């Protein structure tokens, strides 16, 4: 668990993240993070949930239709 301290940034409130947490999430200043509801609270992630769901569907299709995709790639 990582504790974040909230502070005032202009008219807004922001959080300061430790370098280790940013490195683990593979994000840097200016990147976008997504705050989504999760069981028991919230989840902060650098991945867009809708895009991640679409990619998971694409991975399943690519796995089950591997031969058809290989033939299409030849053309």
N, CA, C, O and CB atoms as a CASP TS submission, in Angstrom:
PFRMAT TS
TARGET T0000
AUTHOR 0000-0000-0000
METHOD Language model
MODEL 1
PARENT N/A
ATOM      1  N   UNK     1       0.848  -1.167   0.000  1.00  0.00           N
ATOM      2  CA  UNK     1       0.000   0.000   0.000  1.00  0.00           C
ATOM      3  C   UNK     1       0.895   1.231   0.000  1.00  0.00           C
ATOM      4  O   UNK     1       1.935   1.266   0.657  1.00  0.00           O
ATOM      5  CB  UNK     1      -0.966  -0.002   1.217  1.00  0.00           C
ATOM      6  N   UNK     2       0.466   2.236  -0.751  1.00  0.00           N
ATOM      7  CA  UNK     2       1.199   3.497  -0.816  1.00  0.00           C
ATOM      8  C   UNK     2       0.261   4.609  -0.359  1.00  0.00           C
ATOM      9  O   UNK     2      -0.840   4.747  -0.892  1.00  0.00           O
ATOM     10  CB  UNK     2       1.743   3.771  -2.264  1.00  0.00           C
ATOM     11  N   UNK     3       0.683   5.398   0.616  1.00  0.00           N
ATOM     12  CA  UNK     3      -0.116   6.530   1.088  1.00  0.00           C
ATOM     13  C   UNK     3       0.216   7.752   0.232  1.00  0.00           C
ATOM     14  O   UNK     3       1.387   8.045  -0.011  1.00  0.00           O
ATOM     15  CB  UNK     3       0.152   6.819   2.607  1.00  0.00           C
ATOM     16  N   UNK     4      -0.807   8.454  -0.218  1.00  0.00           N
ATOM     17  CA  UNK     4      -0.636   9.661  -1.019  1.00  0.00           C
ATOM     18  C   UNK     4      -1.122  10.853  -0.228  1.00  0.00           C
ATOM     19  O   UNK     4      -2.162  10.791   0.428  1.00  0.00           O
ATOM     20  CB  UNK     4      -1.390   9.554  -2.362  1.00  0.00           C
ATOM     21  N   UNK     5      -0.378  11.928  -0.286  1.00  0.00           N
ATOM     22  CA  UNK     5      -0.775  13.147   0.415  1.00  0.00           C
ATOM     23  C   UNK     5      -1.378  14.093  -0.605  1.00  0.00           C
ATOM     24  O   UNK     5      -0.791  14.347  -1.658  1.00  0.00           O
ATOM     25  CB  UNK     5       0.436  13.809   1.155  1.00  0.00           C
ATOM     26  N   UNK     6      -2.567  14.618  -0.282  1.00  0.00           N
ATOM     27  CA  UNK     6      -3.239  15.568  -1.153  1.00  0.00           C
ATOM     28  C   UNK     6      -2.797  16.971  -0.815  1.00  0.00           C
ATOM     29  O   UNK     6      -2.621  17.314   0.354  1.00  0.00           O
ATOM     30  CB  UNK     6      -4.759  15.442  -1.038  1.00  0.00           C
ATOM     31  N   UNK     7      -2.619  17.780  -1.839  1.00  0.00           N
ATOM     32  CA  UNK     7      -2.213  19.164  -1.636  1.00  0.00           C
ATOM     33  C   UNK     7      -2.885  20.073  -2.644  1.00  0.00           C
ATOM     34  O   UNK     7      -3.349  19.620  -3.690  1.00  0.00           O
ATOM     35  CB  UNK     7      -0.697  19.298  -1.732  1.00  0.00           C
ATOM     36  N   UNK     8      -2.934  21.343  -2.330  1.00  0.00           N
ATOM     37  CA  UNK     8      -3.559  22.314  -3.218  1.00  0.00           C
ATOM     38  C   UNK     8      -2.602  22.646  -4.349  1.00  0.00           C
ATOM     39  O   UNK     8      -1.423  22.920  -4.127  1.00  0.00           O
ATOM     40  CB  UNK     8      -3.962  23.594  -2.449  1.00  0.00           C
ATOM     41  N   UNK     9      -3.134  22.615  -5.577  1.00  0.00           N
ATOM     42  CA  UNK     9      -2.391  23.007  -6.772  1.00  0.00           C
ATOM     43  C   UNK     9      -3.272  24.025  -7.493  1.00  0.00           C
ATOM     44  O   UNK     9      -4.185  23.646  -8.227  1.00  0.00           O
ATOM     45  CB  UNK     9      -2.038  21.753  -7.703  1.00  0.00           C
ATOM     46  N   UNK    10      -3.006  25.295  -7.291  1.00  0.00           N
ATOM     47  CA  UNK    10      -3.878  26.339  -7.841  1.00  0.00           C
ATOM     48  C   UNK    10      -5.241  26.255  -7.183  1.00  0.00           C
ATOM     49  O   UNK    10      -5.343  26.275  -5.956  1.00  0.00           O
ATOM     50  CB  UNK    10      -4.011  26.206  -9.380  1.00  0.00           C
ATOM     51  N   UNK    11      -6.303  26.158  -8.001  1.00  0.00           N
ATOM     52  CA  UNK    11      -7.666  26.021  -7.475  1.00  0.00           C
ATOM     53  C   UNK    11      -8.086  24.566  -7.366  1.00  0.00           C
ATOM     54  O   UNK    11      -9.244  24.285  -7.057  1.00  0.00           O
ATOM     55  CB  UNK    11      -8.649  26.772  -8.357  1.00  0.00           C
ATOM     56  N   UNK    12      -7.181  23.642  -7.609  1.00  0.00           N
ATOM     57  CA  UNK    12      -7.493  22.215  -7.597  1.00  0.00           C
ATOM     58  C   UNK    12      -6.763  21.523  -6.452  1.00  0.00           C
ATOM     59  O   UNK    12      -6.008  22.149  -5.707  1.00  0.00           O
ATOM     60  CB  UNK    12      -7.117  21.565  -8.941  1.00  0.00           C
ATOM     61  N   UNK    13      -7.001  20.231  -6.327  1.00  0.00           N
ATOM     62  CA  UNK    13      -6.309  19.400  -5.350  1.00  0.00           C
ATOM     63  C   UNK    13      -5.597  18.296  -6.124  1.00  0.00           C
ATOM     64  O   UNK    13      -6.181  17.685  -7.018  1.00  0.00           O
ATOM     65  CB  UNK    13      -7.304  18.807  -4.277  1.00  0.00           C
ATOM     66  N   UNK    14      -4.345  18.041  -5.783  1.00  0.00           N
ATOM     67  CA  UNK    14      -3.563  17.017  -6.466  1.00  0.00           C
ATOM     68  C   UNK    14      -2.885  16.104  -5.482  1.00  0.00           C
ATOM     69  O   UNK    14      -2.798  16.404  -4.291  1.00  0.00           O
ATOM     70  CB  UNK    14      -2.535  17.647  -7.375  1.00  0.00           C
ATOM     71  N   UNK    15      -2.402  14.978  -5.990  1.00  0.00           N
ATOM     72  CA  UNK    15      -1.696  14.001  -5.167  1.00  0.00           C
ATOM     73  C   UNK    15      -0.256  13.890  -5.650  1.00  0.00           C
ATOM     74  O   UNK    15       0.019  14.022  -6.843  1.00  0.00           O
ATOM     75  CB  UNK    15      -2.400  12.617  -5.214  1.00  0.00           C
ATOM     76  N   UNK    16       0.656  13.649  -4.724  1.00  0.00           N
ATOM     77  CA  UNK    16       2.066  13.456  -5.046  1.00  0.00           C
ATOM     78  C   UNK    16       2.339  11.954  -4.980  1.00  0.00           C
ATOM     79  O   UNK    16       2.076  11.306  -3.967  1.00  0.00           O
ATOM     80  CB  UNK    16       3.009  14.263  -4.061  1.00  0.00           C
ATOM     81  N   UNK    17       2.872  11.410  -6.081  1.00  0.00           N
ATOM     82  CA  UNK    17       3.153   9.981  -6.163  1.00  0.00           C
ATOM     83  C   UNK    17       4.653   9.739  -5.991  1.00  0.00           C
ATOM     84  O   UNK    17       5.466  10.471  -6.556  1.00  0.00           O
ATOM     85  CB  UNK    17       2.658   9.400  -7.512  1.00  0.00           C
ATOM     86  N   UNK    18       5.019   8.730  -5.225  1.00  0.00           N
ATOM     87  CA  UNK    18       6.436   8.382  -5.099  1.00  0.00           C
ATOM     88  C   UNK    18       6.986   7.867  -6.437  1.00  0.00           C
ATOM     89  O   UNK    18       6.246   7.297  -7.239  1.00  0.00           O
ATOM     90  CB  UNK    18       6.635   7.318  -3.989  1.00  0.00           C
ATOM     91  N   UNK    19       8.286   8.072  -6.668  1.00  0.00           N
ATOM     92  CA  UNK    19       8.927   7.622  -7.910  1.00  0.00           C
ATOM     93  C   UNK    19       8.705   6.135  -8.148  1.00  0.00           C
ATOM     94  O   UNK    19       8.481   5.716  -9.284  1.00  0.00           O
ATOM     95  CB  UNK    19      10.425   7.922  -7.873  1.00  0.00           C
ATOM     96  N   UNK    20       8.765   5.339  -7.095  1.00  0.00           N
ATOM     97  CA  UNK    20       8.625   3.895  -7.237  1.00  0.00           C
ATOM     98  C   UNK    20       7.236   3.529  -7.768  1.00  0.00           C
ATOM     99  O   UNK    20       7.106   2.626  -8.595  1.00  0.00           O
ATOM    100  CB  UNK    20       8.879   3.201  -5.892  1.00  0.00           C
ATOM    101  N   UNK    21       6.204   4.225  -7.296  1.00  0.00           N
ATOM    102  CA  UNK    21       4.843   3.939  -7.761  1.00  0.00           C
ATOM    103  C   UNK    21       4.690   4.325  -9.228  1.00  0.00           C
ATOM    104  O   UNK    21       4.065   3.594  -9.996  1.00  0.00           O
ATOM    105  CB  UNK    21       3.804   4.690  -6.899  1.00  0.00           C
ATOM    106  N   UNK    22       5.256   5.470  -9.628  1.00  0.00           N
ATOM    107  CA  UNK    22       5.182   5.900 -11.027  1.00  0.00           C
ATOM    108  C   UNK    22       5.918   4.914 -11.934  1.00  0.00           C
ATOM    109  O   UNK    22       5.445   4.598 -13.025  1.00  0.00           O
ATOM    110  CB  UNK    22       5.772   7.316 -11.190  1.00  0.00           C
ATOM    111  N   UNK    23       7.069   4.434 -11.484  1.00  0.00           N
ATOM    112  CA  UNK    23       7.837   3.478 -12.281  1.00  0.00           C
ATOM    113  C   UNK    23       7.078   2.169 -12.425  1.00  0.00           C
ATOM    114  O   UNK    23       7.066   1.571 -13.501  1.00  0.00           O
ATOM    115  CB  UNK    23       9.212   3.225 -11.647  1.00  0.00           C
ATOM    116  N   UNK    24       6.453   1.728 -11.361  1.00  0.00           N
ATOM    117  CA  UNK    24       5.700   0.467 -11.416  1.00  0.00           C
ATOM    118  C   UNK    24       4.495   0.570 -12.337  1.00  0.00           C
ATOM    119  O   UNK    24       4.148  -0.403 -13.008  1.00  0.00           O
ATOM    120  CB  UNK    24       5.245   0.061 -10.019  1.00  0.00           C
ATOM    121  N   UNK    25       3.846   1.738 -12.382  1.00  0.00           N
ATOM    122  CA  UNK    25       2.708   1.939 -13.294  1.00  0.00           C
ATOM    123  C   UNK    25       3.164   2.323 -14.690  1.00  0.00           C
ATOM    124  O   UNK    25       2.347   2.403 -15.608  1.00  0.00           O
ATOM    125  CB  UNK    25       1.775   3.013 -12.750  1.00  0.00           C
ATOM    126  N   UNK    26       4.463   2.562 -14.862  1.00  0.00           N
ATOM    127  CA  UNK    26       5.041   2.964 -16.146  1.00  0.00           C
ATOM    128  C   UNK    26       4.412   4.265 -16.659  1.00  0.00           C
ATOM    129  O   UNK    26       4.038   4.363 -17.828  1.00  0.00           O
ATOM    130  CB  UNK    26       4.858   1.845 -17.183  1.00  0.00           C
ATOM    131  N   UNK    27       4.298   5.262 -15.772  1.00  0.00           N
ATOM    132  CA  UNK    27       3.749   6.566 -16.133  1.00  0.00           C
ATOM    133  C   UNK    27       4.723   7.663 -15.714  1.00  0.00           C
ATOM    134  O   UNK    27       5.614   7.449 -14.892  1.00  0.00           O
ATOM    135  CB  UNK    27       2.360   6.785 -15.473  1.00  0.00           C
ATOM    136  N   UNK    28       4.530   8.834 -16.299  1.00  0.00           N
ATOM    137  CA  UNK    28       5.371   9.979 -15.996  1.00  0.00           C
ATOM    138  C   UNK    28       4.502  11.224 -16.019  1.00  0.00           C
ATOM    139  O   UNK    28       3.310  11.159 -16.319  1.00  0.00           O
ATOM    140  CB  UNK    28       6.554  10.097 -17.000  1.00  0.00           C
ATOM    141  N   UNK    29       5.103  12.345 -15.705  1.00  0.00           N
ATOM    142  CA  UNK    29       4.384  13.610 -15.687  1.00  0.00           C
ATOM    143  C   UNK    29       3.695  13.844 -17.032  1.00  0.00           C
ATOM    144  O   UNK    29       4.312  13.684 -18.085  1.00  0.00           O
ATOM    145  CB  UNK    29       5.342  14.772 -15.360  1.00  0.00           C
ATOM    146  N   UNK    30       2.420  14.223 -16.996  1.00  0.00           N
ATOM    147  CA  UNK    30       1.656  14.494 -18.206  1.00  0.00           C
ATOM    148  C   UNK    30       0.832  13.316 -18.704  1.00  0.00           C
ATOM    149  O   UNK    30      -0.062  13.497 -19.530  1.00  0.00           O
ATOM    150  CB  UNK    30       2.577  14.925 -19.279  1.00  0.00           C
ATOM    151  N   UNK    31       1.119  12.102 -18.212  1.00  0.00           N
ATOM    152  CA  UNK    31       0.326  10.938 -18.607  1.00  0.00           C
ATOM    153  C   UNK    31      -1.050  10.994 -17.944  1.00  0.00           C
ATOM    154  O   UNK    31      -1.247  11.709 -16.962  1.00  0.00           O
ATOM    155  CB  UNK    31       1.057   9.622 -18.230  1.00  0.00           C
ATOM    156  N   UNK    32      -1.992  10.237 -18.490  1.00  0.00           N
ATOM    157  CA  UNK    32      -3.364  10.208 -17.974  1.00  0.00           C
ATOM    158  C   UNK    32      -3.555   8.931 -17.158  1.00  0.00           C
ATOM    159  O   UNK    32      -3.168   7.844 -17.587  1.00  0.00           O
ATOM    160  CB  UNK    32      -4.410  10.287 -19.138  1.00  0.00           C
ATOM    161  N   UNK    33      -4.161   9.078 -15.974  1.00  0.00           N
ATOM    162  CA  UNK    33      -4.551   7.942 -15.148  1.00  0.00           C
ATOM    163  C   UNK    33      -6.071   7.902 -15.090  1.00  0.00           C
ATOM    164  O   UNK    33      -6.727   8.940 -15.174  1.00  0.00           O
ATOM    165  CB  UNK    33      -3.932   8.037 -13.713  1.00  0.00           C
ATOM    166  N   UNK    34      -6.629   6.711 -14.947  1.00  0.00           N
ATOM    167  CA  UNK    34      -8.079   6.535 -14.896  1.00  0.00           C
ATOM    168  C   UNK    34      -8.483   6.044 -13.513  1.00  0.00           C
ATOM    169  O   UNK    34      -7.918   5.080 -12.997  1.00  0.00           O
ATOM    170  CB  UNK    34      -8.556   5.544 -15.988  1.00  0.00           C
ATOM    171  N   UNK    35      -9.457   6.711 -12.922  1.00  0.00           N
ATOM    172  CA  UNK    35      -9.996   6.343 -11.621  1.00  0.00           C
ATOM    173  C   UNK    35     -11.340   5.678 -11.865  1.00  0.00           C
ATOM    174  O   UNK    35     -12.284   6.321 -12.325  1.00  0.00           O
ATOM    175  CB  UNK    35     -10.132   7.590 -10.670  1.00  0.00           C
ATOM    176  N   UNK    36     -11.429   4.382 -11.556  1.00  0.00           N
ATOM    177  CA  UNK    36     -12.669   3.640 -11.782  1.00  0.00           C
ATOM    178  C   UNK    36     -13.155   3.052 -10.470  1.00  0.00           C
ATOM    179  O   UNK    36     -12.370   2.778  -9.562  1.00  0.00           O
ATOM    180  CB  UNK    36     -12.465   2.524 -12.836  1.00  0.00           C
ATOM    181  N   UNK    37     -14.463   2.865 -10.390  1.00  0.00           N
ATOM    182  CA  UNK    37     -15.014   2.234  -9.192  1.00  0.00           C
ATOM    183  C   UNK    37     -14.662   0.761  -9.200  1.00  0.00           C
ATOM    184  O   UNK    37     -14.664   0.111 -10.245  1.00  0.00           O
ATOM    185  CB  UNK    37     -16.549   2.429  -9.109  1.00  0.00           C
ATOM    186  N   UNK    38     -14.364   0.250  -8.031  1.00  0.00           N
ATOM    187  CA  UNK    38     -14.025  -1.162  -7.857  1.00  0.00           C
ATOM    188  C   UNK    38     -14.716  -1.651  -6.585  1.00  0.00           C
ATOM    189  O   UNK    38     -15.122  -0.843  -5.750  1.00  0.00           O
ATOM    190  CB  UNK    38     -12.463  -1.378  -7.781  1.00  0.00           C
ATOM    191  N   UNK    39     -14.849  -2.957  -6.436  1.00  0.00           N
ATOM    192  CA  UNK    39     -15.447  -3.472  -5.199  1.00  0.00           C
ATOM    193  C   UNK    39     -14.680  -2.958  -3.981  1.00  0.00           C
ATOM    194  O   UNK    39     -13.473  -3.170  -3.863  1.00  0.00           O
ATOM    195  CB  UNK    39     -15.465  -5.019  -5.206  1.00  0.00           C
ATOM    196  N   UNK    40     -15.375  -2.298  -3.099  1.00  0.00           N
ATOM    197  CA  UNK    40     -14.755  -1.805  -1.877  1.00  0.00           C
ATOM    198  C   UNK    40     -14.036  -0.475  -2.002  1.00  0.00           C
ATOM    199  O   UNK    40     -13.385  -0.047  -1.049  1.00  0.00           O
ATOM    200  CB  UNK    40     -13.809  -2.801  -1.390  1.00  0.00           C
ATOM    201  N   UNK    41     -14.130   0.197  -3.151  1.00  0.00           N
ATOM    202  CA  UNK    41     -13.465   1.490  -3.278  1.00  0.00           C
ATOM    203  C   UNK    41     -13.238   1.895  -4.725  1.00  0.00           C
ATOM    204  O   UNK    41     -14.127   1.770  -5.567  1.00  0.00           O
ATOM    205  CB  UNK    41     -12.149   1.462  -2.554  1.00  0.00           C
ATOM    206  N   UNK    42     -12.041   2.379  -5.000  1.00  0.00           N
ATOM    207  CA  UNK    42     -11.690   2.848  -6.341  1.00  0.00           C
ATOM    208  C   UNK    42     -10.386   2.210  -6.790  1.00  0.00           C
ATOM    209  O   UNK    42      -9.613   1.696  -5.982  1.00  0.00           O
ATOM    210  CB  UNK    42     -11.574   4.389  -6.374  1.00  0.00           C
ATOM    211  N   UNK    43     -10.163   2.254  -8.092  1.00  0.00           N
ATOM    212  CA  UNK    43      -8.929   1.720  -8.684  1.00  0.00           C
ATOM    213  C   UNK    43      -8.327   2.788  -9.581  1.00  0.00           C
ATOM    214  O   UNK    43      -9.032   3.397 -10.386  1.00  0.00           O
ATOM    215  CB  UNK    43      -9.202   0.402  -9.491  1.00  0.00           C
ATOM    216  N   UNK    44      -7.039   3.016  -9.447  1.00  0.00           N
ATOM    217  CA  UNK    44      -6.316   3.992 -10.256  1.00  0.00           C
ATOM    218  C   UNK    44      -5.403   3.225 -11.203  1.00  0.00           C
ATOM    219  O   UNK    44      -4.560   2.443 -10.764  1.00  0.00           O
ATOM    220  CB  UNK    44      -5.498   4.994  -9.361  1.00  0.00           C
ATOM    221  N   UNK    45      -5.573   3.451 -12.506  1.00  0.00           N
ATOM    222  CA  UNK    45      -4.819   2.693 -13.488  1.00  0.00           C
ATOM    223  C   UNK    45      -4.439   3.569 -14.679  1.00  0.00           C
ATOM    224  O   UNK    45      -5.164   4.508 -15.010  1.00  0.00           O
ATOM    225  CB  UNK    45      -5.622   1.482 -13.954  1.00  0.00           C
ATOM    226  N   UNK    46      -3.303   3.273 -15.332  1.00  0.00           N
ATOM    227  CA  UNK    46      -2.935   4.031 -16.523  1.00  0.00           C
ATOM    228  C   UNK    46      -3.633   3.519 -17.776  1.00  0.00           C
ATOM    229  O   UNK    46      -3.453   4.086 -18.854  1.00  0.00           O
ATOM    230  CB  UNK    46      -1.438   3.986 -16.721  1.00  0.00           C
ATOM    231  N   UNK    47      -4.430   2.451 -17.654  1.00  0.00           N
ATOM    232  CA  UNK    47      -5.093   1.852 -18.802  1.00  0.00           C
ATOM    233  C   UNK    47      -6.557   2.248 -18.855  1.00  0.00           C
ATOM    234  O   UNK    47      -7.256   2.219 -17.842  1.00  0.00           O
ATOM    235  CB  UNK    47      -4.962   0.338 -18.762  1.00  0.00           C
ATOM    236  N   UNK    48      -7.017   2.620 -20.045  1.00  0.00           N
ATOM    237  CA  UNK    48      -8.428   2.965 -20.212  1.00  0.00           C
ATOM    238  C   UNK    48      -9.243   1.674 -20.164  1.00  0.00           C
ATOM    239  O   UNK    48      -9.031   0.789 -20.992  1.00  0.00           O
ATOM    240  CB  UNK    48      -8.672   3.740 -21.560  1.00  0.00           C
ATOM    241  N   UNK    49     -10.165   1.547 -19.218  1.00  0.00           N
ATOM    242  CA  UNK    49     -10.901   0.290 -19.035  1.00  0.00           C
ATOM    243  C   UNK    49     -11.631  -0.183 -20.294  1.00  0.00           C
ATOM    244  O   UNK    49     -11.605  -1.375 -20.600  1.00  0.00           O
ATOM    245  CB  UNK    49     -11.897   0.449 -17.918  1.00  0.00           C
ATOM    246  N   UNK    50     -12.276   0.716 -21.024  1.00  0.00           N
ATOM    247  CA  UNK    50     -13.021   0.312 -22.219  1.00  0.00           C
ATOM    248  C   UNK    50     -12.060  -0.214 -23.289  1.00  0.00           C
ATOM    249  O   UNK    50     -12.341  -1.229 -23.927  1.00  0.00           O
ATOM    250  CB  UNK    50     -13.849   1.499 -22.774  1.00  0.00           C
ATOM    251  N   UNK    51     -10.942   0.463 -23.487  1.00  0.00           N
ATOM    252  CA  UNK    51      -9.962   0.016 -24.467  1.00  0.00           C
ATOM    253  C   UNK    51      -9.387  -1.334 -24.058  1.00  0.00           C
ATOM    254  O   UNK    51      -9.173  -2.199 -24.907  1.00  0.00           O
ATOM    255  CB  UNK    51      -8.838   1.054 -24.623  1.00  0.00           C
ATOM    256  N   UNK    52      -9.136  -1.521 -22.770  1.00  0.00           N
ATOM    257  CA  UNK    52      -8.588  -2.786 -22.283  1.00  0.00           C
ATOM    258  C   UNK    52      -9.573  -3.925 -22.551  1.00  0.00           C
ATOM    259  O   UNK    52      -9.157  -5.021 -22.926  1.00  0.00           O
ATOM    260  CB  UNK    52      -8.265  -2.696 -20.772  1.00  0.00           C
ATOM    261  N   UNK    53     -10.870  -3.681 -22.364  1.00  0.00           N
ATOM    262  CA  UNK    53     -11.880  -4.705 -22.646  1.00  0.00           C
ATOM    263  C   UNK    53     -11.904  -5.045 -24.133  1.00  0.00           C
ATOM    264  O   UNK    53     -12.038  -6.213 -24.498  1.00  0.00           O
ATOM    265  CB  UNK    53     -13.273  -4.231 -22.188  1.00  0.00           C
ATOM    266  N   UNK    54     -11.776  -4.041 -24.989  1.00  0.00           N
ATOM    267  CA  UNK    54     -11.745  -4.275 -26.431  1.00  0.00           C
ATOM    268  C   UNK    54     -10.516  -5.088 -26.822  1.00  0.00           C
ATOM    269  O   UNK    54     -10.606  -5.987 -27.659  1.00  0.00           O
ATOM    270  CB  UNK    54     -11.762  -2.943 -27.192  1.00  0.00           C
ATOM    271  N   UNK    55      -9.371  -4.778 -26.224  1.00  0.00           N
ATOM    272  CA  UNK    55      -8.150  -5.514 -26.537  1.00  0.00           C
ATOM    273  C   UNK    55      -8.245  -6.966 -26.069  1.00  0.00           C
ATOM    274  O   UNK    55      -7.736  -7.863 -26.741  1.00  0.00           O
ATOM    275  CB  UNK    55      -6.940  -4.832 -25.893  1.00  0.00           C
ATOM    276  N   UNK    56      -8.875  -7.202 -24.957  1.00  0.00           N
ATOM    277  CA  UNK    56      -9.049  -8.571 -24.472  1.00  0.00           C
ATOM    278  C   UNK    56      -9.919  -9.370 -25.441  1.00  0.00           C
ATOM    279  O   UNK    56      -9.631 -10.533 -25.723  1.00  0.00           O
ATOM    280  CB  UNK    56      -9.677  -8.573 -23.059  1.00  0.00           C
ATOM    281  N   UNK    57     -10.984  -8.743 -25.951  1.00  0.00           N
ATOM    282  CA  UNK    57     -11.832  -9.404 -26.951  1.00  0.00           C
ATOM    283  C   UNK    57     -11.027  -9.700 -28.212  1.00  0.00           C
ATOM    284  O   UNK    57     -11.156 -10.779 -28.789  1.00  0.00           O
ATOM    285  CB  UNK    57     -13.062  -8.528 -27.294  1.00  0.00           C
ATOM    286  N   UNK    58     -10.200  -8.751 -28.643  1.00  0.00           N
ATOM    287  CA  UNK    58      -9.371  -8.949 -29.836  1.00  0.00           C
ATOM    288  C   UNK    58      -8.378 -10.094 -29.619  1.00  0.00           C
ATOM    289  O   UNK    58      -8.146 -10.891 -30.529  1.00  0.00           O
ATOM    290  CB  UNK    58      -8.616  -7.649 -30.192  1.00  0.00           C
ATOM    291  N   UNK    59      -7.795 -10.181 -28.426  1.00  0.00           N
ATOM    292  CA  UNK    59      -6.848 -11.270 -28.142  1.00  0.00           C
ATOM    293  C   UNK    59      -7.530 -12.633 -28.232  1.00  0.00           C
ATOM    294  O   UNK    59      -6.958 -13.587 -28.760  1.00  0.00           O
ATOM    295  CB  UNK    59      -6.223 -11.089 -26.747  1.00  0.00           C
ATOM    296  N   UNK    60      -8.768 -12.719 -27.710  1.00  0.00           N
ATOM    297  CA  UNK    60      -9.505 -13.981 -27.782  1.00  0.00           C
ATOM    298  C   UNK    60      -9.773 -14.366 -29.236  1.00  0.00           C
ATOM    299  O   UNK    60      -9.611 -15.527 -29.613  1.00  0.00           O
ATOM    300  CB  UNK    60     -10.832 -13.876 -27.005  1.00  0.00           C
ATOM    301  N   UNK    61     -10.180 -13.398 -30.047  1.00  0.00           N
ATOM    302  CA  UNK    61     -10.462 -13.663 -31.463  1.00  0.00           C
ATOM    303  C   UNK    61      -9.186 -14.081 -32.185  1.00  0.00           C
ATOM    304  O   UNK    61      -9.193 -15.029 -32.971  1.00  0.00           O
ATOM    305  CB  UNK    61     -11.078 -12.416 -32.143  1.00  0.00           C
ATOM    306  N   UNK    62      -8.087 -13.367 -31.915  1.00  0.00           N
ATOM    307  CA  UNK    62      -6.826 -13.699 -32.580  1.00  0.00           C
ATOM    308  C   UNK    62      -6.352 -15.104 -32.202  1.00  0.00           C
ATOM    309  O   UNK    62      -5.733 -15.793 -33.012  1.00  0.00           O
ATOM    310  CB  UNK    62      -5.748 -12.666 -32.222  1.00  0.00           C
ATOM    311  N   UNK    63      -6.641 -15.518 -30.987  1.00  0.00           N
ATOM    312  CA  UNK    63      -6.221 -16.846 -30.556  1.00  0.00           C
ATOM    313  C   UNK    63      -7.066 -17.927 -31.219  1.00  0.00           C
ATOM    314  O   UNK    63      -6.531 -18.942 -31.665  1.00  0.00           O
ATOM    315  CB  UNK    63      -6.309 -16.965 -29.034  1.00  0.00           C
ATOM    316  N   UNK    64      -8.380 -17.722 -31.290  1.00  0.00           N
ATOM    317  CA  UNK    64      -9.257 -18.751 -31.847  1.00  0.00           C
ATOM    318  C   UNK    64      -9.262 -18.749 -33.374  1.00  0.00           C
ATOM    319  O   UNK    64      -9.550 -19.779 -33.982  1.00  0.00           O
ATOM    320  CB  UNK    64     -10.669 -18.558 -31.334  1.00  0.00           C
ATOM    321  N   UNK    65      -8.954 -17.629 -34.001  1.00  0.00           N
ATOM    322  CA  UNK    65      -8.986 -17.526 -35.468  1.00  0.00           C
ATOM    323  C   UNK    65      -7.588 -17.316 -36.043  1.00  0.00           C
ATOM    324  O   UNK    65      -7.423 -16.636 -37.056  1.00  0.00           O
ATOM    325  CB  UNK    65      -9.904 -16.375 -35.902  1.00  0.00           C
ATOM    326  N   UNK    66      -6.601 -17.894 -35.403  1.00  0.00           N
ATOM    327  CA  UNK    66      -5.203 -17.706 -35.798  1.00  0.00           C
ATOM    328  C   UNK    66      -4.958 -18.061 -37.266  1.00  0.00           C
ATOM    329  O   UNK    66      -4.301 -17.299 -37.975  1.00  0.00           O
ATOM    330  CB  UNK    66      -4.299 -18.548 -34.912  1.00  0.00           C
ATOM    331  N   UNK    67      -5.470 -19.193 -37.734  1.00  0.00           N
ATOM    332  CA  UNK    67      -5.236 -19.643 -39.108  1.00  0.00           C
ATOM    333  C   UNK    67      -5.879 -18.687 -40.120  1.00  0.00           C
ATOM    334  O   UNK    67      -5.270 -18.360 -41.138  1.00  0.00           O
ATOM    335  CB  UNK    67      -5.788 -21.069 -39.303  1.00  0.00           C
ATOM    336  N   UNK    68      -7.076 -18.251 -39.847  1.00  0.00           N
ATOM    337  CA  UNK    68      -7.758 -17.323 -40.765  1.00  0.00           C
ATOM    338  C   UNK    68      -6.988 -15.997 -40.837  1.00  0.00           C
ATOM    339  O   UNK    68      -6.833 -15.436 -41.922  1.00  0.00           O
ATOM    340  CB  UNK    68      -9.232 -17.073 -40.305  1.00  0.00           C
ATOM    341  N   UNK    69      -6.518 -15.502 -39.723  1.00  0.00           N
ATOM    342  CA  UNK    69      -5.766 -14.249 -39.718  1.00  0.00           C
ATOM    343  C   UNK    69      -4.423 -14.409 -40.438  1.00  0.00           C
ATOM    344  O   UNK    69      -3.954 -13.482 -41.098  1.00  0.00           O
ATOM    345  CB  UNK    69      -5.540 -13.769 -38.274  1.00  0.00           C
ATOM    346  N   UNK    70      -3.817 -15.571 -40.309  1.00  0.00           N
ATOM    347  CA  UNK    70      -2.565 -15.827 -41.008  1.00  0.00           C
ATOM    348  C   UNK    70      -2.779 -15.790 -42.520  1.00  0.00           C
ATOM    349  O   UNK    70      -1.962 -15.229 -43.251  1.00  0.00           O
ATOM    350  CB  UNK    70      -1.980 -17.182 -40.583  1.00  0.00           C
ATOM    351  N   UNK    71      -3.880 -16.392 -42.992  1.00  0.00           N
ATOM    352  CA  UNK    71      -4.184 -16.378 -44.422  1.00  0.00           C
ATOM    353  C   UNK    71      -4.474 -14.957 -44.907  1.00  0.00           C
ATOM    354  O   UNK    71      -4.041 -14.574 -45.994  1.00  0.00           O
ATOM    355  CB  UNK    71      -5.381 -17.293 -44.722  1.00  0.00           C
ATOM    356  N   UNK    72      -5.196 -14.183 -44.114  1.00  0.00           N
ATOM    357  CA  UNK    72      -5.488 -12.795 -44.491  1.00  0.00           C
ATOM    358  C   UNK    72      -4.223 -11.956 -44.560  1.00  0.00           C
ATOM    359  O   UNK    72      -4.123 -11.043 -45.380  1.00  0.00           O
ATOM    360  CB  UNK    72      -6.467 -12.171 -43.502  1.00  0.00           C
ATOM    361  N   UNK    73      -3.264 -12.258 -43.708  1.00  0.00           N
ATOM    362  CA  UNK    73      -2.017 -11.485 -43.683  1.00  0.00           C
ATOM    363  C   UNK    73      -1.168 -11.737 -44.916  1.00  0.00           C
ATOM    364  O   UNK    73      -0.316 -10.913 -45.248  1.00  0.00           O
ATOM    365  CB  UNK    73      -1.217 -11.817 -42.435  1.00  0.00           C
ATOM    366  N   UNK    74      -1.373 -12.842 -45.597  1.00  0.00           N
ATOM    367  CA  UNK    74      -0.592 -13.183 -46.791  1.00  0.00           C
ATOM    368  C   UNK    74      -0.937 -12.285 -47.965  1.00  0.00           C
ATOM    369  O   UNK    74      -0.100 -12.056 -48.839  1.00  0.00           O
ATOM    370  CB  UNK    74      -0.821 -14.637 -47.174  1.00  0.00           C
ATOM    371  N   UNK    75      -2.140 -11.782 -47.995  1.00  0.00           N
ATOM    372  CA  UNK    75      -2.579 -10.977 -49.140  1.00  0.00           C
ATOM    373  C   UNK    75      -2.077  -9.570 -49.113  1.00  0.00           C
ATOM    374  O   UNK    75      -2.375  -8.790 -50.018  1.00  0.00           O
ATOM    375  CB  UNK    75      -4.052 -10.952 -49.208  1.00  0.00           C
TER
END
